[in-house]
């Protein structure tokens, strides 16, 4: 049995550390957390924008991994010292693993993935969001020569943009409200950048496509306004990629979905086990230089300063991804 600190979201914009005791069962392992990253969905929760079926307090932290320090008597596939990714989808579909804003986390074997040889631990701990972005890239429907738009340039949007550009899109248009994120997108392959604080994104995309509209638009924000903008900037028969997590009911203009014969795609992986092969593919793409993740980690905080880390993410629009180090 070990004592561990673990993050607890007690109320809107109030997150603290609680002390817990962790004792594994026969079919679990105990992992010393190397790093965990704050997900954009957890920022929604922090701001009070969570689904109606959720009630506080909750214990977030589902992106990370570490080193096994203890194994249960019935565990034969893993040993002390193994480097692992832990899939702890504690907020939506609980996997059985402990939250990762902690010093230590218990996990059943089914929630573990070995860190591939040649993958550093900082990158390995990004497996969960990386898997989601890579699945979205391959599922987006982008074809050679397409004009594609990505709305929302957080961690996921930046990776999706990199991937669809390398997949053969002729022109990739990046849309956001933050200049630093748009600049990074330009450096990572965006052909055109649009700051919606300065210009109408729908008009700009239509102007860039001679009034025809884009072939594919991926919405990576998760609010009704940007979903409607995405539909408005698509050509007839275009693909509407719905990636952003809409946590509350939103007013969506479905009329243009019908009149323009749009093809909506829900770009979501159903469960943590389905994410594992996509994470492996993501690590391969990083090694090949097709995807780049290091520049997307904008800040790192010790676990003791978890509250400050969430406040930074909440108030600084330049943040893309924050690492938490126990």
Secondary structure, 3 states (H helix, E strand, C coil): CEEEEEEEEEECCEEEEEEEEECCCCCEEEEEEEEEECCHHHHHHHCCCCCCCCCCCECCCCEEEEEEEEECCCCCCCCCCCEEEEECCCCCCCCCCCCCCECEEEEEHHHEEECCCCCCHHHHCCHHHHHHHHHHHHHCCCCCCCEEEEECCCHHHHHHHHHHHHCCCCEEEEEECCHHHHHHHHHCCCCEEEECCCCCHHHHHHHHCCCCCEEEEEECCCCHHHHHHHHHCEEEEEEEEECCCCCCCCCCCCHHHHHCCCEEEECCCCCHHHHHHHHHHHHHHHHCCCCCCHHHCCEEEEHHHHHHHHHHHHHCCCCCCEEEEC
